[in-house]
């Protein structure tokens, strides 16, 4: 299925941005005694911005794939792709919660 191959290729860069931003958030949280509170908050906020950007792009790709294939959850032909799309939706929810928590931890 060509549209799923295009979706997978499009989300490779999204995945790299998501991983990079999570690494930035994790390292800044772990290195707080070394780099200080100001730089920790700065790096967390930067990581949250990159994560929000990557999440928006990922959700755009996910919704575009679903709009091109609206019967993905009912058609037996797409059974192997159904779990990938479902997990993508769960990932989007988890990333949104992480963005909100990271932003909250920077300001409060």
C-alpha positions in Angstrom: 0.0 0.0 0.0 1.7 3.1 -1.3 0.0 5.6 1.1 1.2 3.7 4.2 4.7 3.6 2.7 4.6 7.4 2.2 3.2 7.8 5.8 6.1 5.7 7.2 8.7 7.7 5.2 7.1 11.0 6.3 7.2 10.1 10.0 10.9 9.2 10.1 11.9 12.8 10.6 9.1 13.3 13.1 10.4 10.4 15.1 14.0 11.9 15.1 12.6 15.2 16.3 10.5 13.5 19.0 13.5 11.5 20.3 15.8 14.6 20.2 13.4 16.7 22.2 12.8 13.9 24.8 16.6 13.6 25.2 16.9 17.3 25.7 14.2 17.3 28.3 15.7 14.3 30.1 19.3 15.5 30.1 18.3 19.0 31.3 16.3 17.4 34.2 19.1 15.1 35.2 21.8 17.8 34.9 20.0 20.4 37.0 22.6 20.4 39.8 25.3 20.9 37.3 23.8 23.5 34.9 21.6 25.3 37.4 17.9 26.1 37.6 17.9 28.8 34.9 19.5 26.7 32.2 17.4 23.7 33.2 14.2 25.6 32.6 15.6 27.1 29.4 16.5 23.6 28.0 13.2 22.1 29.2 11.2 24.9 27.5 13.3 24.5 24.3 12.7 20.7 24.4 9.0 21.3 24.9 8.9 23.7 21.9 10.7 21.1 19.7 8.4 18.4 21.0 5.3 20.4 20.3 6.5 21.1 16.7 7.3 17.5 16.1 3.9 16.4 17.6 2.0 18.8 15.4 3.8 17.5 12.3 3.2 13.9 13.4 -0.5 14.5 14.0 -0.8 16.2 10.6 0.8 13.2 8.9 -1.4 10.8 10.9 -4.6 12.7 10.1 -3.6 13.0 6.5 -3.2 9.3 6.3 -6.5 8.7 7.9 -8.3 11.2 5.6 -6.8 9.4 2.6 -7.8 6.0 4.0 -11.0 6.6 6.0 -11.9 2.9 6.1 -8.7 1.7 7.6 -10.4 0.4 10.8 -13.2 -1.4 8.9 -11.5 -2.9 5.9 -9.8 -6.3 6.3 -7.3 -5.3 3.7 -5.7 -2.8 6.1 -5.6 -5.1 9.1 -1.8 -5.0 9.3 -1.7 -1.2 9.3 -4.5 -0.7 11.8 -2.4 -1.2 14.8 0.2 1.2 13.6 -2.4 4.0 13.2 -4.0 3.2 16.5 -0.6 3.3 18.4 0.1 6.6 16.5 -3.0 8.1 18.1 -2.0 6.9 21.5 1.5 8.3 21.0 0.0 11.7 20.1 -2.0 11.7 23.4 1.1 10.8 25.4 3.2 13.5 23.7 0.5 16.1 24.4 0.6 15.1 28.1 4.4 15.3 28.1 4.4 18.8 26.5 1.8 20.0 29.0 3.8 18.6 32.0 7.1 19.9 30.7 5.7 23.4 30.2 4.0 23.3 33.6 7.3 22.3 35.2 9.1 25.2 33.6 6.8 27.8 34.9 5.7 26.4 38.3 
